[in-house]
Amino acid sequence: MKPIFALLITALMAFMPGSASAQAPGSPAVIANSGHSNSIVSLALPSNGAWLASGSDDSTIKLWDIAGGRLLRTLTGHSNQIKAIALTADGRTLISLSADNTIKVWEAQTGRELRPSLF
């Protein structure tokens, strides 16, 4: 497990009282970074706290189930490192910025790219 990823998840969960956890009751959830092959550089959490998006230097975005700690889906399409990810207020749309000089817009629930690269 990448220690920084576990630390960030623990910190995020500390601000979400009442959210589900795969750990003992009352302790924050920890998700092992078993999916990315390189460093995680960006995280985004929707307001409902049900899942987490992670962007990586491996050029992928992964969506994780926080309660179960399992990988939900992987978003591919960038050809270089992910630099930043963000979610719309309703958590339905994810926007990613990559070192390949593109910004992509994704449907979070399906992982489908909603529109061609913005740049």
C-alpha positions in Angstrom: 0.0 0.0 0.0 1.2 3.5 -0.8 1.4 5.2 2.6 0.4 8.6 1.3 -2.7 7.2 -0.2 -3.8 5.5 3.0 -3.0 8.7 4.9 -5.1 10.8 2.6 -8.1 8.4 2.7 -7.8 8.4 6.5 -7.8 12.2 6.6 -10.7 12.5 4.2 -12.8 9.9 6.2 -12.1 11.8 9.4 -14.3 14.6 8.0 -17.2 12.3 7.1 -18.9 11.2 10.2 -21.4 8.4 9.7 -19.9 7.2 6.4 -19.6 3.4 5.9 -16.3 1.8 6.6 -14.6 -1.6 5.8 -12.7 -1.2 9.1 -13.8 -1.6 12.6 -16.8 0.6 13.6 -15.7 4.1 14.3 -12.3 3.9 12.5 -11.7 5.5 9.2 -11.7 3.5 5.9 -8.4 2.8 4.3 -8.1 1.8 0.6 -4.9 0.1 -0.5 -3.4 1.5 -3.7 -3.4 -1.8 -5.5 -4.7 -0.4 -8.8 -2.4 2.4 -9.9 1.1 1.5 -11.2 2.6 4.9 -10.3 2.1 7.8 -7.9 -1.3 9.2 -7.1 -1.3 12.9 -7.6 -5.0 14.0 -7.3 -8.1 12.9 -5.3 -11.7 13.9 -5.6 -14.6 13.0 -3.3 -18.3 13.5 -4.1 -20.4 15.1 -1.5 -22.2 11.8 -0.7 -18.8 10.3 0.2 -19.7 6.9 -1.4 -16.7 6.7 -3.7 -13.4 8.3 -4.3 -11.6 9.2 -7.6 -7.8 9.0 -7.8 -5.7 10.4 -10.6 -2.2 9.0 -11.2 1.1 9.5 -13.0 0.2 6.2 -14.7 -2.3 8.2 -16.9 -5.4 6.6 -15.4 -8.2 7.7 -13.1 -9.6 5.1 -10.8 -12.9 5.2 -9.0 -13.0 3.4 -5.6 -15.9 2.2 -3.4 -15.0 3.7 0.0 -17.1 1.3 2.1 -15.7 -1.8 0.5 -12.3 -0.5 -0.6 -12.7 -2.1 -4.0 -12.0 -0.7 -7.4 -15.2 0.3 -9.3 -13.8 1.3 -12.6 -10.7 2.7 -14.4 -11.0 5.6 -16.8 -8.4 5.5 -19.6 -7.9 7.9 -22.5 -5.1 10.2 -21.4 -1.7 9.5 -22.9 0.4 11.1 -20.1 0.2 11.8 -16.4 -3.0 13.0 -14.7 -2.3 16.4 -13.1 -5.7 17.2 -11.6 -9.2 15.8 -11.3 -12.4 17.6 -10.1 -16.1 16.7 -9.7 -19.1 18.7 -10.5 -21.2 19.6 -7.4 -23.7 16.7 -8.1 -20.8 14.2 -8.4 -22.0 12.9 -11.8 -19.3 14.4 -13.9 -15.6 14.2 -13.5 -13.1 16.5 -15.2 -9.4 15.5 -15.7 -6.4 17.5 -16.7 -3.3 15.7 -18.0 0.3 16.3 -19.0 -0.8 15.3 -22.5 -2.3 18.9 -22.7 -5.9 17.7 -22.7 -8.9 18.2 -20.4 -11.4 15.4 -20.5 -15.0 15.3 -19.2 -16.3 11.9 -18.0 -19.5 10.4 -16.7 -18.5 9.2 -13.3 -21.2 6.4 -13.1 -20.1 4.7 -16.3 -16.6 6.0 -17.0 -17.7 7.1 -20.4 -15.9 10.1 -21.9 -18.7 12.6 -22.5 -17.0 14.9 -24.9 -13.8 15.0 -27.0 -10.8 16.6 -25.3 -11.3 20.3 -24.6 -7.7 21.3 -25.7 
